[in-house]
Every structure is written in C-alpha cells, then in structure tokens.
Amino acid sequence: MRLTSLDVFRGLTIAGMILVNMAGVADDKYPPLDHAAWNGCTPTDLVFPFFLFIVGVAMNFSLSKYTPENQPTKAVYFRILRRAAILFILGLILNGFWNKGFGTFDLSSIRLMGVLQRISLTYLFASLAVLNLPRKGQWILAIGILVGYWLTMMYVPVPDYGAGVLTREGNLGAYIDRLIIPKAHLYKGDGFNYLGDPEGLFSTLPAIVSVLAGYFTGQWIQKKPVNSETSMDLVLFGLCCLVIGLVWDVAFPINKKIWTSSYVVFTTGWALLLLAGCYELIEVRVKKAWSKPFEVMGLNAIALFVSSVLLIKILVRITVGSGEDAPSLYNWIYQNIFASWAGNLNGSFLFALVTVLLWWGVALLMYQKNWLIKV
C-alpha cells in the first residue's frame, strides 16, 4: 500500500524546510520563518518534527509485514543499520563541507550531531523498538521516554547549575552532551558556544517518540477504511495532542532546542492535523491536481534536503570581490536581486521562495527521468 497523501505531506515538509533554511540565512526575516528564540513554537519549529513523524508513518508500511510469526531476518536488520549509517555519514559530510576550505574536512572540529544524524538515530532505535516489542510495549516505551525525560530534565541536578535549569548550557541534556561529546564537536551557533547541541544525544531520546507517533498513526490508518470519518478521527487525535502539549507546557515548556516532551506531543498534534487534511483531499475526495508538485518533491526528499543545504553553504562561502568587507554570494544575490526593490523582509522571503521553486524544478526533472534516490 502506498499512501499518496504521505508523499504530499513529505513534499510540503521538505519545501518548508528549504524555505526556512534559505530565509534563515538572512539577518532580516519574517518571524514565522525563524525558530523560536528559546521556549515556544513557530511554524519553522514544526518542520523537523514533521519529518520525523513522516519517517514513522512510512516505517509502518515497510515493516508491517513482520509479525511474531514472520520475524525479520539478519538481512532486514542489516538494511536498517546501513540506512541509519548512510544518513549519519551524510550529516557529517554536510557539517564538514567547506569547514576550512573547499573540499576539506577538519575532523578535529567537525560537529558530530545534526539534522540527518538525529533522523538516523531516531529511525534506527524506533525500528528496533517496533520489531522487537509488542504493540503494548511500544506504547509503554513511548510514554515512558516522554515522562522519564521530563522528570530527569526537571529533577536531576546539573553541577554548578542545579536541577530544573532549562537554559542552553544549564539543562541536563547539554551537560550529558558535554560529558560524552568532545567540546570541539559540539554546536557553536545560536548561543550554545560549544556548551550543548540543539540536536544533542540526550534530547534525541524524546525525538524517537516523534517517529513512534508516526508509526502508530500509520498502523492505525492501515486498519481504517478510506473515508471522511478516518480523516475526522485524525483531526480529533491531533486536537487532543495540541491540548495535552499546551497543558504540559506549563510544567515543561515547549522547546525545540531541547526537544521537550510537551514539544513532541504539541508538534505531533499539528502533524496529525496536516496529515488529516492531505488524507481527506487526496485519498477520500481524490482531489490531486493541487498536490502533484509536492508529491514530486516528496519522492526525493532526502536528496533535495542534502543538495539544498550544500547550495546554501556554497552561496555563503563564496565571496563577490576581494577584501574583508566582500559580501558572500548569498548576500550579494539577496541584496542586489531581491532586497534592492522588495525590501529586506520581502527580499529574504522571495529569495527563499525562488530557491524552493528551483528545487521543485530539479525534483520534477528527477521525477520525469524516474530517478528516485533512496537511502
């Protein structure tokens, strides 16, 4: 069974990821195109958990054939490990690309974690969980991780900071990352300054639940008839998650950078609502004309993400002219082609939008050539 609405959801997500990544390089951007400074959630903060949720839904369709009577073989586990390893290595390549010169990789200072690394680890551990635990055990694991993460983050003291300190450097996750990951390999941007990582090891634990939530959703959809009642149930589940996430926010703030438990539940709610909309329009009402561009992007999502990040790095690293004040190629294009007539805010948005259209053109060409790049 192939769920076209899932491909469209994935395409919407990768388009959103390219849009916010490209706009995020500019100094001036519309607030919805930027991450929350710390606590809170903007539309940009929904993109990454959406991707993990989609990984989980897709995982259900690929692993559903395995049952207690039909156990996975060693070859199945090898494919899972290989896929996770490839994703992790791709993430390292992105982190190291042009780190200290074109084509050079400084292994002594390369950042260890990142977006693809988190996808890799969450996919790996979620896969192992669903293949080795009964359904009840999977739910117990997911709830246990969320509650356990909340309690440890709030009540286990951090040396020099104490318990329940949820700052960039004072939270338990950042402390654990500093214990495990050498300082030179931690994240230095966004105020972390090598004291933690927004995709750190400890905060990857609740991110596994983002994948499991998608898996549970896909498992549930497979058993339901294709009708509006199924779409409405997804909406109700989504609204319940939003309410639970907002209530939990009072005790454990919604925060992407430390991937709090309330953030997992809250973003899962939005993922369910968007999936419900795609499912109703595409699967139930068979209105597909609007969705084709996103379906095309969704079929090569990882390839588009990796290529788009590499493009951003190239545009930022190449300078136009010489001297210390020479602008990057990104800033030159942004200022001279977009901001010069549209203003800074509109200019950064239009530059990002044009980039999305560029990658849609690439995706369309790949679709027409039947090039599907899978990890």
Phi, psi and chi 1 to 4 in degrees:
 res  aa     phi    psi   chi1   chi2   chi3   chi4
   1 MET       -  128.8  177.0 -177.7  176.6      -
   2 ARG  -115.0  127.4 -173.4  167.1 -167.7   90.8
   3 LEU   -97.2  101.2 -156.1   61.5      -      -
   4 THR   -60.0  -36.9  -56.6      -      -      -
   5 SER   -61.7  -28.8   53.6      -      -      -
   6 LEU   -70.8  -40.3 -177.8   63.8      -      -
   7 ASP   -61.0  -39.8  -69.9  -31.0      -      -
   8 VAL   -66.8  -44.3  173.1      -      -      -
   9 PHE   -57.8  -43.8 -173.6   10.0      -      -
  10 ARG   -63.0  -41.1 -171.7 -173.0  -64.4  109.7
  11 GLY   -64.9  -41.8      -      -      -      -
  12 LEU   -59.3  -40.4  -75.7  164.6      -      -
  13 THR   -68.7  -44.0  -59.0      -      -      -
  14 ILE   -69.8  -33.5 -165.7   62.8      -      -
  15 ALA   -63.8  -42.3      -      -      -      -
  16 GLY   -64.6  -38.0      -      -      -      -
  17 MET   -64.9  -43.2 -171.5  173.5  -76.6      -
  18 ILE   -64.6  -41.7  -65.6  171.2      -      -
  19 LEU   -60.5  -51.1 -177.1   73.5      -      -
  20 VAL   -73.2  -32.2  -60.6      -      -      -
  21 ASN   -64.2  -43.7  -78.3  -10.1      -      -
  22 MET   -71.3  -43.9 -162.4   66.9 -177.4      -
  23 ALA   -67.5  -29.6      -      -      -      -
  24 GLY   -67.3  -17.5      -      -      -      -
  25 VAL   -72.9  -29.9 -179.0      -      -      -
  26 ALA   -72.3  149.7      -      -      -      -
  27 ASP   -67.8  -36.2  -67.6  -29.4      -      -
  28 ASP  -108.9  127.9  -63.1  -59.2      -      -
  29 LYS  -152.2  155.4   62.0 -171.3   78.2   69.5
  30 TYR   -65.2  137.9  -75.4  108.4      -      -
  31 PRO   -51.3  -39.3  -29.3   36.1      -      -
  32 PRO   -63.1  -18.9  -24.4   35.9      -      -
  33 LEU   -94.0   13.8  -61.5  179.6      -      -
  34 ASP  -126.9  153.4 -161.5    6.7      -      -
  35 HIS   -71.1  154.5  -68.7  -70.4      -      -
  36 ALA   -59.3  141.3      -      -      -      -
  37 ALA   -57.8  -39.7      -      -      -      -
  38 TRP  -151.9  -93.5 -169.9 -119.2      -      -
  39 ASN   -73.6  154.6  -67.1  -26.0      -      -
  40 GLY   108.5 -180.0      -      -      -      -
  41 CYS  -151.2  122.9 -174.7      -      -      -
  42 THR  -104.8  169.9   71.1      -      -      -
  43 PRO   -54.1  -33.6  -29.9   37.2      -      -
  44 THR   -62.1  -34.8  -62.8      -      -      -
  45 ASP   -72.8   -8.1  -66.7  -42.8      -      -
  46 LEU   -86.5  -21.2  -62.8  175.4      -      -
  47 VAL   -63.4  -50.8  173.9      -      -      -
  48 PHE   -64.2  -49.5 -166.8    5.9      -      -
  49 PRO   -63.1  -29.3   18.3  -30.9      -      -
  50 PHE   -59.2  -43.0  -81.8    8.4      -      -
  51 PHE   -63.7  -41.7 -150.3   91.1      -      -
  52 LEU   -65.9  -40.2  -65.4 -176.2      -      -
  53 PHE   -59.3  -43.6  178.9   87.4      -      -
  54 ILE   -64.6  -39.3  -69.0  165.0      -      -
  55 VAL   -56.4  -41.8  167.9      -      -      -
  56 GLY   -67.0  -43.1      -      -      -      -
  57 VAL   -61.2  -46.4  178.5      -      -      -
  58 ALA   -64.0  -36.0      -      -      -      -
  59 MET   -59.5  -37.4 -178.8 -166.8  -58.8      -
  60 ASN   -60.3  -42.0  170.5   73.9      -      -
  61 PHE   -70.3  -27.6  -67.8   97.7      -      -
  62 SER   -87.0  -24.8   63.0      -      -      -
  63 LEU  -109.2   -2.2  -60.6 -178.6      -      -
  64 SER   -65.6  -20.8   60.2      -      -      -
  65 LYS   -73.7  -13.1   58.5  179.9  173.2  -71.7
  66 TYR   -90.6  127.0  -60.1  111.4      -      -
  67 THR  -133.1  173.3   64.3      -      -      -
  68 PRO   -56.5  -27.6  -28.5   36.2      -      -
  69 GLU   -86.5  -20.0  -65.8   75.7   29.8      -
  70 ASN  -126.3   77.6  178.3   31.5      -      -
  71 GLN   -73.8  146.2  -72.6  -69.6  -58.2      -
  72 PRO   -66.3  146.7   23.4  -33.6      -      -
  73 THR   -88.5  175.1   62.9      -      -      -
  74 LYS   -60.8  -33.5  -69.4 -178.0  179.1  178.9
  75 ALA   -63.7  -34.6      -      -      -      -
  76 VAL   -65.6  -46.4  173.3      -      -      -
  77 TYR   -63.1  -37.2  -74.0  111.1      -      -
  78 PHE   -63.0  -41.5  175.7   76.8      -      -
  79 ARG   -64.0  -39.1  -74.6 -163.6  -63.5  -90.3
  80 ILE   -64.5  -46.5  -69.2  171.0      -      -
  81 LEU   -63.7  -40.4  -72.5  169.6      -      -
  82 ARG   -64.0  -43.9 -177.6 -175.6   62.0 -174.8
  83 ARG   -63.4  -43.1 -172.4  178.4 -168.0 -171.8
  84 ALA   -63.2  -40.8      -      -      -      -
  85 ALA   -65.2  -42.0      -      -      -      -
  86 ILE   -62.6  -44.1  -68.8  172.2      -      -
  87 LEU   -61.5  -42.7  -74.8  169.3      -      -
  88 PHE   -64.3  -44.6 -159.2   96.9      -      -
  89 ILE   -65.2  -39.4  -67.9  169.1      -      -
  90 LEU   -59.5  -39.9  -78.8  174.3      -      -
  91 GLY   -62.7  -41.7      -      -      -      -
  92 LEU   -63.9  -39.5  -70.3  176.8      -      -
  93 ILE   -62.3  -43.2  -69.0  172.8      -      -
  94 LEU   -62.7  -42.0  -74.1 -177.8      -      -
  95 ASN   -64.2  -37.4  -73.1   -9.2      -      -
  96 GLY   -90.6  -12.3      -      -      -      -
  97 PHE   -61.1  124.3 -178.2   79.2      -      -
  98 TRP    57.3   34.4 -144.4  -34.7      -      -
  99 ASN   -66.9  -42.7 -167.1   22.7      -      -
 100 LYS  -139.3   40.3  -70.6 -167.3  174.9 -178.2
 101 GLY   131.0  148.3      -      -      -      -
 102 PHE   -59.6  128.8 -179.2   75.0      -      -
 103 GLY    78.1    7.9      -      -      -      -
 104 THR  -110.7  147.5   62.8      -      -      -
 105 PHE  -129.5  116.8  -69.2   85.2      -      -
 106 ASP   -93.0   94.8 -174.8    0.4      -      -
 107 LEU   -66.6  -17.2  -63.8  178.9      -      -
 108 SER   -76.3  -16.3   65.2      -      -      -
 109 SER  -134.4    7.9   62.6      -      -      -
 110 ILE   -66.3  137.3 -169.6  172.7      -      -
 111 ARG   -67.8  132.1 -179.2 -171.2  173.0 -159.1
 112 LEU   -78.1  -44.9  179.5   63.4      -      -
 113 MET   -97.6  171.3  -61.8  -60.3  -70.8      -
 114 GLY   171.4 -172.8      -      -      -      -
 115 VAL   -63.2  -52.8  170.1      -      -      -
 116 LEU   -66.5  -32.9  -70.3  178.2      -      -
 117 GLN   -65.6  -39.2  -68.4   92.2  -43.3      -
 118 ARG   -67.2  -41.8  172.3  157.6  -72.3 -178.5
 119 ILE   -58.9  -42.8  -65.9  173.8      -      -
 120 SER   -57.9  -52.2  162.8      -      -      -
 121 LEU   -69.1  -40.8  -65.7  175.5      -      -
 122 THR   -67.8  -39.5   54.2      -      -      -
 123 TYR   -61.9  -44.6  163.3   75.1      -      -
 124 LEU   -61.2  -52.9  173.1   62.0      -      -
 125 PHE   -74.0  -33.1  -72.4  107.4      -      -
 126 ALA   -66.4  -40.0      -      -      -      -
 127 SER   -61.6  -46.1  -63.3      -      -      -
 128 LEU   -62.2  -36.3  -65.3  176.5      -      -
 129 ALA   -66.3  -47.2      -      -      -      -
 130 VAL   -72.9  -23.2  -58.2      -      -      -
 131 LEU   -84.3  -17.6  -71.6  174.9      -      -
 132 ASN  -122.0   -5.8  -68.8  -81.3      -      -
 133 LEU  -118.0  144.2  -67.6  175.8      -      -
 134 PRO   -67.7  167.9   25.5  -34.2      -      -
 135 ARG   -56.2  -44.4 -174.4  177.0 -178.8 -177.0
 136 LYS   -61.4  -40.4 -176.1  177.8  179.3  179.9
 137 GLY   -64.5  -34.8      -      -      -      -
 138 GLN   -63.8  -43.3  -63.3  163.8   15.7      -
 139 TRP   -65.8  -41.7  -82.9   93.7      -      -
 140 ILE   -62.2  -41.0  -68.8  172.9      -      -
 141 LEU   -61.3  -48.0  175.1   66.4      -      -
 142 ALA   -61.1  -47.4      -      -      -      -
 143 ILE   -66.8  -39.9  -64.8  170.6      -      -
 144 GLY   -62.4  -39.9      -      -      -      -
 145 ILE   -63.5  -46.6  -71.7  175.2      -      -
 146 LEU   -64.2  -46.5  -68.1 -177.3      -      -
 147 VAL   -69.8  -42.6  174.5      -      -      -
 148 GLY   -63.1  -40.6      -      -      -      -
 149 TYR   -62.8  -44.0 -174.7   70.4      -      -
 150 TRP   -58.0  -50.1  169.0   40.5      -      -
 151 LEU   -67.4  -41.4  -65.8  177.4      -      -
 152 THR   -68.3  -39.8   53.9      -      -      -
 153 MET   -65.7  -31.2  -72.3  -72.6  -79.6      -
 154 MET   -92.0  -26.4  -65.2  -57.4  -64.0      -
 155 TYR  -123.1   -8.4  -63.8  106.7      -      -
 156 VAL   -90.0  120.0  174.3      -      -      -
 157 PRO   -71.6  145.7   25.3  -32.8      -      -
 158 VAL  -106.5  129.1  174.5      -      -      -
 159 PRO   -51.4  132.4  -28.1   35.5      -      -
 160 ASP    76.4   -5.7  -60.3  -34.6      -      -
 161 TYR  -125.4  -34.2  -67.1   96.5      -      -
 162 GLY    94.4 -169.8      -      -      -      -
 163 ALA   -96.3  147.2      -      -      -      -
 164 GLY    74.0   17.3      -      -      -      -
 165 VAL   -88.9  111.5  177.3      -      -      -
 166 LEU  -106.3   46.0  -60.7 -179.4      -      -
 167 THR   -92.1  173.1   60.4      -      -      -
 168 ARG   -57.4  -42.6  -78.8  170.8  171.0   78.1
 169 GLU  -100.0  -19.3   67.9  -80.6    0.3      -
 170 GLY   -94.1   -9.5      -      -      -      -
 171 ASN   -76.2  155.0   73.8   83.0      -      -
 172 LEU   -60.3  -37.5  179.4   64.3      -      -
 173 GLY   -60.9  -43.2      -      -      -      -
 174 ALA   -64.3  -39.2      -      -      -      -
 175 TYR   -63.0  -44.1  174.5   68.6      -      -
 176 ILE   -64.6  -40.1  -68.5  174.2      -      -
 177 ASP   -60.6  -40.3  -73.3  -20.0      -      -
 178 ARG   -66.8  -31.8  -67.9 -164.2  -63.9  -88.6
 179 LEU   -70.5  -35.6  -73.5  178.1      -      -
 180 ILE   -95.5  -42.5  -61.9  174.6      -      -
 181 ILE   -99.0  127.1  -56.5  174.1      -      -
 182 PRO   -55.2  143.6  -25.5   35.1      -      -
 183 LYS   -53.0  -40.4 -178.2  177.2  179.8  179.8
 184 ALA   -63.3  -17.4      -      -      -      -
 185 HIS  -105.2    9.9  -59.4  -72.6      -      -
 186 LEU   -91.5  171.8  -72.3  168.4      -      -
 187 TYR   -79.1  136.3 -172.5   58.5      -      -
 188 LYS  -107.4  -10.7   66.2  178.0  179.1  179.9
 189 GLY   -89.1  178.4      -      -      -      -
 190 ASP    54.2   33.3 -165.9   27.9      -      -
 191 GLY    81.3   -1.2      -      -      -      -
 192 PHE   -74.2  -38.9  -78.3   91.0      -      -
 193 ASN    50.7   47.6  -62.0  -40.0      -      -
 194 TYR    66.0   18.8  -60.1  108.9      -      -
 195 LEU  -105.2    3.0  -64.8  174.2      -      -
 196 GLY   177.5 -170.4      -      -      -      -
 197 ASP  -154.4  129.8 -160.8  -58.6      -      -
 198 PRO   -66.9  -16.0   23.5  -33.7      -      -
 199 GLU  -119.9   45.9  -78.3   87.4   39.0      -
 200 GLY   -71.0  175.0      -      -      -      -
 201 LEU   -68.5  -49.2  -74.4  172.0      -      -
 202 PHE   -67.4  -39.3 -167.7   58.3      -      -
 203 SER   -74.8   -4.5   60.6      -      -      -
 204 THR   -74.4  -23.2  -66.1      -      -      -
 205 LEU   -57.1  -55.6  -82.3  173.7      -      -
 206 PRO   -65.9  -24.6   22.1  -33.3      -      -
 207 ALA   -65.4  -26.7      -      -      -      -
 208 ILE   -59.7  -35.0  -65.0  171.6      -      -
 209 VAL   -69.3  -29.4 -177.2      -      -      -
 210 SER   -60.4  -38.8  -64.2      -      -      -
 211 VAL   -70.8  -44.6  178.5      -      -      -
 212 LEU   -61.7  -36.2  -71.9  174.7      -      -
 213 ALA   -61.2  -39.8      -      -      -      -
 214 GLY   -65.6  -40.0      -      -      -      -
 215 TYR   -62.2  -45.5  177.8   81.8      -      -
 216 PHE   -61.8  -37.9  -62.0  149.3      -      -
 217 THR   -65.3  -46.4  -58.4      -      -      -
 218 GLY   -62.8  -39.3      -      -      -      -
 219 GLN   -62.7  -40.0 -166.3  176.0   51.4      -
 220 TRP   -70.1  -43.3 -179.6   83.6      -      -
 221 ILE   -61.1  -39.2  -72.4  175.0      -      -
 222 GLN   -59.0  -28.3  -90.6 -163.9  -40.4      -
 223 LYS   -92.6   -4.2  -61.7  176.5 -179.1  178.2
 224 LYS  -104.5  151.3  -68.1  -65.4 -179.7  177.7
 225 PRO   -71.1  154.6   26.0  -34.7      -      -
 226 VAL   -82.7   93.8  179.4      -      -      -
 227 ASN  -154.2  175.5   55.9   31.5      -      -
 228 SER   -68.4  -24.0  -67.6      -      -      -
 229 GLU   -64.3  -39.1 -176.1  178.2  -14.6      -
 230 THR   -63.4  -43.0  -60.9      -      -      -
 231 SER   -60.8  -43.4  -56.0      -      -      -
 232 MET   -66.8  -36.2 -175.5   53.2   64.0      -
 233 ASP   -62.7  -40.5  -74.6  -17.1      -      -
 234 LEU   -60.6  -40.2  -72.9  171.4      -      -
 235 VAL   -62.6  -44.5  169.2      -      -      -
 236 LEU   -64.5  -42.6  -67.8  175.5      -      -
 237 PHE   -60.4  -41.9  -66.7  149.3      -      -
 238 GLY   -63.3  -43.3      -      -      -      -
 239 LEU   -64.9  -38.8  -68.5  174.9      -      -
 240 CYS   -61.6  -42.8  -72.9      -      -      -
 241 CYS   -63.7  -39.5  -73.8      -      -      -
 242 LEU   -60.9  -44.8  -69.7 -179.2      -      -
 243 VAL   -64.9  -45.7  171.2      -      -      -
 244 ILE   -61.4  -43.4  -66.5  170.7      -      -
 245 GLY   -62.0  -41.6      -      -      -      -
 246 LEU   -68.5  -38.1  -70.7  170.9      -      -
 247 VAL   -66.8  -43.9  171.1      -      -      -
 248 TRP   -64.6  -28.6 -152.6  -17.3      -      -
 249 ASP   -56.4  -28.5  172.3   66.4      -      -
 250 VAL   -64.0  -38.2  176.4      -      -      -
 251 ALA   -96.1  -28.8      -      -      -      -
 252 PHE  -142.6   94.3 -165.3   26.6      -      -
 253 PRO   -54.9  142.8  -24.4   34.2      -      -
 254 ILE   -62.2  119.7  -67.5  170.9      -      -
 255 ASN  -154.1  115.8 -173.7  -54.8      -      -
 256 LYS   -69.0  -40.2  175.1 -170.8  179.5  -66.2
 257 LYS   -69.1  -20.8  -65.9  179.0  175.4   68.8
 258 ILE  -117.9   10.3   50.3  177.8      -      -
 259 TRP    46.6   57.3 -146.1  -83.1      -      -
 260 THR   -64.1  159.8   54.8      -      -      -
 261 SER   -61.3  -38.8  -55.5      -      -      -
 262 SER   -63.9  -35.1   56.3      -      -      -
 263 TYR   -65.3  -40.7  173.1   73.5      -      -
 264 VAL   -59.8  -48.9  172.3      -      -      -
 265 VAL   -68.1  -42.4  179.6      -      -      -
 266 PHE   -63.4  -47.3 -176.9   72.7      -      -
 267 THR   -71.4  -30.7   54.5      -      -      -
 268 THR   -62.1  -37.2  -64.3      -      -      -
 269 GLY   -59.5  -46.7      -      -      -      -
 270 TRP   -65.9  -36.6  -78.6  114.3      -      -
 271 ALA   -62.9  -41.9      -      -      -      -
 272 LEU   -63.5  -38.9  -74.4  164.8      -      -
 273 LEU   -66.8  -43.6  -68.5  177.6      -      -
 274 LEU   -68.7  -40.6 -174.4   53.1      -      -
 275 LEU   -62.7  -39.2  178.9   59.2      -      -
 276 ALA   -60.8  -42.2      -      -      -      -
 277 GLY   -63.0  -45.0      -      -      -      -
 278 CYS   -64.4  -42.4  -67.4      -      -      -
 279 TYR   -62.7  -44.8 -174.1   88.0      -      -
 280 GLU   -63.9  -45.8  174.8   66.9   20.3      -
 281 LEU   -70.9  -41.5  -70.9  172.6      -      -
 282 ILE   -91.3  -49.7  -63.4  167.5      -      -
 283 GLU   -81.9  -40.3  -48.4  -65.1  -15.4      -
 284 VAL   -87.1  -53.6  178.7      -      -      -
 285 ARG   -91.5   -7.2  -56.3 -168.7 -175.7 -171.0
 286 VAL    53.1   44.4 -161.1      -      -      -
 287 LYS  -103.1   96.4  -64.2 -175.7 -178.6  -64.8
 288 LYS  -112.2   -8.9  -61.2 -177.5  177.6 -178.3
 289 ALA   -59.4  -42.9      -      -      -      -
 290 TRP   -67.8  -24.8   67.6  -86.6      -      -
 291 SER   -92.0  -12.1   64.7      -      -      -
 292 LYS   -57.0  -44.0 -163.4   62.4 -179.3 -178.0
 293 PRO   -58.5  -37.3  -24.4   35.1      -      -
 294 PHE   -76.5  -34.3  -60.3  109.0      -      -
 295 GLU   -61.1  -41.7 -179.4 -175.0   -7.6      -
 296 VAL   -60.9  -42.0  165.6      -      -      -
 297 MET   -70.6  -35.0  -64.7 -171.4   76.0      -
 298 GLY   -68.2  -23.5      -      -      -      -
 299 LEU   -74.0  -21.0  -67.5  172.6      -      -
 300 ASN  -130.1   44.8  -85.5  -59.3      -      -
 301 ALA   -61.7  -47.4      -      -      -      -
 302 ILE   -64.7  -42.4  -68.8  -65.9      -      -
 303 ALA   -61.1  -41.5      -      -      -      -
 304 LEU   -67.5  -40.4  -67.2  179.9      -      -
 305 PHE   -62.9  -50.0  171.7   74.1      -      -
 306 VAL   -61.0  -46.2  171.7      -      -      -
 307 SER   -64.4  -40.3  -58.8      -      -      -
 308 SER   -68.0  -37.5   65.6      -      -      -
 309 VAL   -66.7  -41.5  171.3      -      -      -
 310 LEU   -60.6  -40.3  -72.5  176.1      -      -
 311 LEU   -62.1  -43.7  176.1   64.0      -      -
 312 ILE   -60.2  -45.1  -68.8  173.2      -      -
 313 LYS   -61.0  -40.3  -73.1  178.2  173.0  -74.9
 314 ILE   -65.5  -45.4  -69.5  170.5      -      -
 315 LEU   -63.7  -35.6  -68.4  176.6      -      -
 316 VAL   -76.5  -32.3  169.6      -      -      -
 317 ARG   -83.2  -33.6  -71.9  -71.8 -173.8  171.9
 318 ILE   -75.1  132.8  -67.5  177.3      -      -
 319 THR  -106.0  150.6   57.0      -      -      -
 320 VAL  -103.2  112.1  178.5      -      -      -
 321 GLY    92.8 -169.2      -      -      -      -
 322 SER  -127.8  169.4   57.6      -      -      -
 323 GLY    99.0  166.2      -      -      -      -
 324 GLU   -65.8  -28.5  -65.7 -177.3   -0.6      -
 325 ASP   -93.7    8.3  -63.3  -32.3      -      -
 326 ALA   -64.2  126.4      -      -      -      -
 327 PRO   -73.6  154.1   29.5  -35.0      -      -
 328 SER   -69.5  160.1   67.6      -      -      -
 329 LEU   -60.8  -34.9 -178.2   55.2      -      -
 330 TYR   -59.5  -53.3  174.5   95.6      -      -
 331 ASN   -64.3  -35.1  -79.4  -28.6      -      -
 332 TRP   -64.7  -46.9 -172.0   90.8      -      -
 333 ILE   -63.5  -45.6  -64.5  172.8      -      -
 334 TYR   -59.2  -47.4  160.7   54.8      -      -
 335 GLN   -74.9  -42.1  -69.7  -68.4  -15.3      -
 336 ASN   -87.5  -27.7  -70.1  -84.8      -      -
 337 ILE  -102.9  -29.4  -61.6  178.8      -      -
 338 PHE  -115.9  -58.3  -64.9   96.0      -      -
 339 ALA   -67.7  -27.0      -      -      -      -
 340 SER   -60.7  -28.0   59.4      -      -      -
 341 TRP  -120.9  -20.6   61.0  -86.8      -      -
 342 ALA  -103.9   -8.4      -      -      -      -
 343 GLY    88.2  165.6      -      -      -      -
 344 ASN   -65.7  -49.2  -71.7  -17.6      -      -
 345 LEU   -64.5  -51.9  -70.1  175.4      -      -
 346 ASN   -64.4  -35.2  -71.4  -27.8      -      -
 347 GLY   -63.8  -45.1      -      -      -      -
 348 SER   -66.2  -37.5   65.6      -      -      -
 349 PHE   -66.8  -45.2  172.6   73.2      -      -
 350 LEU   -65.9  -39.2  -70.9  173.4      -      -
 351 PHE   -59.7  -44.6 -168.6    9.2      -      -
 352 ALA   -65.8  -40.5      -      -      -      -
 353 LEU   -65.0  -43.0 -176.2   60.4      -      -
 354 VAL   -61.4  -37.2  167.9      -      -      -
 355 THR   -65.0  -40.6  -55.0      -      -      -
 356 VAL   -60.1  -43.7  172.6      -      -      -
 357 LEU   -64.1  -36.6  -66.6  174.8      -      -
 358 LEU   -59.6  -48.0  167.1   68.6      -      -
 359 TRP   -72.2  -26.7  -72.9  113.0      -      -
 360 TRP   -64.4  -39.8  171.6   77.6      -      -
 361 GLY   -60.8  -41.0      -      -      -      -
 362 VAL   -64.0  -44.2  172.1      -      -      -
 363 ALA   -63.1  -38.9      -      -      -      -
 364 LEU   -63.9  -43.4  179.8   61.3      -      -
 365 LEU   -61.0  -43.9  176.7   62.8      -      -
 366 MET   -63.3  -38.5  -64.8  174.8   72.7      -
 367 TYR   -65.0  -44.2  176.8   77.7      -      -
 368 GLN   -66.0  -32.8  -68.8  172.2  -20.9      -
 369 LYS   -85.6   -1.3  -61.6  -71.8 -172.8 -179.2
 370 ASN    60.2   38.2 -160.7   29.3      -      -
 371 TRP   -93.8  106.5  -64.3  -19.1      -      -
 372 LEU  -113.8  108.2  -63.0  179.0      -      -
 373 ILE   -93.4  111.9  -59.8  177.0      -      -
 374 LYS  -116.5  144.1  -65.4 -176.7  178.0 -178.7
 375 VAL   -88.8      -  174.9      -      -      -
